[in-house]
Amino acid sequence: MRKLSVFGVLLLVLATIGVASAQSAPSVTIQMQATGGSKVTGTATLTQAGNGVMVSVKLSGFDPSTKHDGHIHVGSCAAQGGVVVPLNSITADASGAGSADTTENTLTYAQVTDGKHYVQYHTSSNPPGNPVSCADIPAAVPAQGGAPGAPAAGLGGVSQESGFPVALLAGLLGLMVVTGAGYRLVRKNGK
């Protein structure tokens, strides 16, 4: 009986640690929209990365085997401003799709999710050509409540990720049920 109690307490401690560490970094995914008559669309996900921000962009609709520069700009897709930081270039594969991940430590997640910036990719690289895909970065939903973001004004839409996985909670509930059933079975058999 004592061994079972120690085992139960250990499981509870591990579950608590798992829940505490499962809270993920703030993140927002925006829908990249075709601009300038292009067919280039996809997503850009911005995630807090320590004191910086990681930008993961996935686009399709490029001409095959072409290279494209991207940036975070100040302003919006409708009222464009200057480049704030460059993003890693995307080289399209044979189907016209490509992706790039950039970790930027000169800007914080809070700075780029202030509703005053946008992500944009261009027709070419070095120098960048005309814009082909763009999405406004919406203001982040405050950590204390607030509804998930609705589509951003202008081009592109948004989805805010909550950072607390439902699957983890379901797994913990299942673990508790199994532990309780095991305890009851051991107790019923008198061991």
PELINCOR-V877368 format. One record per pair of residues at least 4 apart in sequence whose C-alpha atoms are under 8 Angstrom apart, sorted by the first residue. I is the first residue (numbers start at 1). GAP is how many residues later the second one is. If there is no record, write none. Layout:
i = [I;I]
gap = [GAP;GAP]
//
This chain:
i = [1;1;1;2;3;4;4;5;6;7;8;8;9;10;11;12;13;14;15;15;16;17;18;19;19;19;22;22;22;22;23;23;23;24;24;25;25;25;25;26;26;26;26;26;27;27;27;27;27;27;27;27;28;28;28;28;28;28;28;28;29;29;29;29;29;29;29;29;30;30;30;30;30;30;30;30;30;30;31;31;31;31;31;31;31;31;32;32;32;32;32;32;32;32;32;32;32;32;33;33;33;33;33;33;33;33;34;34;34;34;34;34;34;35;35;35;35;35;35;36;36;36;37;38;38;38;39;39;39;39;40;40;40;40;40;40;41;41;41;41;42;42;42;42;43;43;43;44;44;44;44;44;45;45;45;45;46;46;46;46;46;47;47;47;47;48;48;48;48;48;49;49;49;49;51;51;51;51;52;52;52;52;52;52;52;53;53;53;53;53;53;54;54;54;54;55;55;55;55;55;56;56;56;56;57;57;57;58;58;58;58;59;59;59;60;60;60;60;61;61;62;62;62;62;63;63;63;64;64;64;64;64;64;65;65;65;65;65;66;66;66;66;66;67;67;67;67;67;67;68;68;68;68;68;68;68;68;68;68;69;69;69;69;69;69;69;69;69;69;69;69;70;70;70;70;70;70;70;70;70;71;71;71;71;71;71;71;71;72;72;72;72;72;72;72;72;72;73;73;73;73;73;73;73;73;73;73;74;74;74;74;74;74;74;74;75;75;75;75;75;75;75;76;76;76;76;76;76;76;76;77;77;77;77;77;77;78;78;85;87;87;87;88;88;88;89;89;90;90;90;91;91;92;92;92;92;93;93;107;107;108;109;110;110;112;112;112;113;113;113;113;113;114;114;114;114;115;115;115;115;115;116;116;116;116;117;117;117;118;118;118;118;119;119;119;119;120;120;120;120;120;121;121;121;121;122;122;122;122;122;122;123;123;123;123;123;124;124;124;125;134;134;135;135;135;136;136;136;136;136;136;137;137;138;138;138;140;140;141;141;141;141;141;141;142;148;148;148;149;149;149;150;150;150;151;151;151;151;152;152;152;153;165;166;167;168;169;170;171;172;173;174;175;176;177;178;179;180;181;182;183;184;185;186;186;187]
gap = [4;186;190;4;4;4;179;4;4;4;4;171;4;4;4;4;4;4;4;157;4;4;4;4;149;150;141;142;143;146;140;141;142;139;140;22;23;24;138;21;22;135;136;137;18;19;20;21;133;134;135;136;17;18;19;112;130;131;132;133;14;15;16;17;129;130;131;132;13;14;15;105;106;107;126;127;128;129;10;11;12;13;104;125;126;127;8;9;10;11;12;27;101;102;103;123;124;125;7;8;9;100;101;102;122;123;4;5;6;7;98;99;100;4;5;96;97;98;99;94;95;96;95;23;94;95;21;22;23;93;19;20;21;22;92;93;18;19;20;92;15;16;17;18;14;15;16;11;12;13;14;75;9;10;11;12;7;8;9;10;63;6;7;8;62;4;5;6;60;61;4;5;54;60;54;56;57;58;51;52;53;54;55;56;57;50;51;52;54;55;56;47;48;49;50;32;46;47;48;49;43;44;45;46;42;43;44;39;40;41;42;38;39;40;32;36;37;38;35;36;4;30;34;35;29;32;33;28;29;30;31;32;33;26;27;28;29;31;25;26;27;30;58;22;23;24;25;57;58;21;22;23;24;53;54;55;56;57;60;17;18;19;20;21;52;53;54;55;56;57;59;16;17;18;19;20;49;50;51;52;12;13;14;15;16;48;49;50;11;12;13;14;15;45;46;47;48;7;8;9;10;11;12;44;45;46;47;6;7;8;9;10;42;43;44;4;5;6;7;41;42;43;4;5;40;41;42;59;60;78;41;57;58;59;77;78;76;77;19;13;14;15;12;13;14;11;36;8;9;10;7;8;4;5;6;7;4;5;4;5;4;4;4;30;4;5;25;4;24;25;26;27;23;24;25;26;21;22;23;24;25;20;21;22;23;19;20;21;16;17;18;19;15;16;17;18;11;12;13;14;15;10;11;12;13;6;7;8;9;10;11;5;6;7;8;9;4;5;6;4;21;22;20;21;22;16;17;18;19;20;21;15;21;11;14;20;9;20;4;5;6;7;8;19;4;11;12;13;9;10;11;7;8;9;5;6;7;8;4;5;6;4;4;4;4;4;4;4;4;4;4;4;4;4;4;4;4;4;4;4;4;4;4;4;5;4]
//
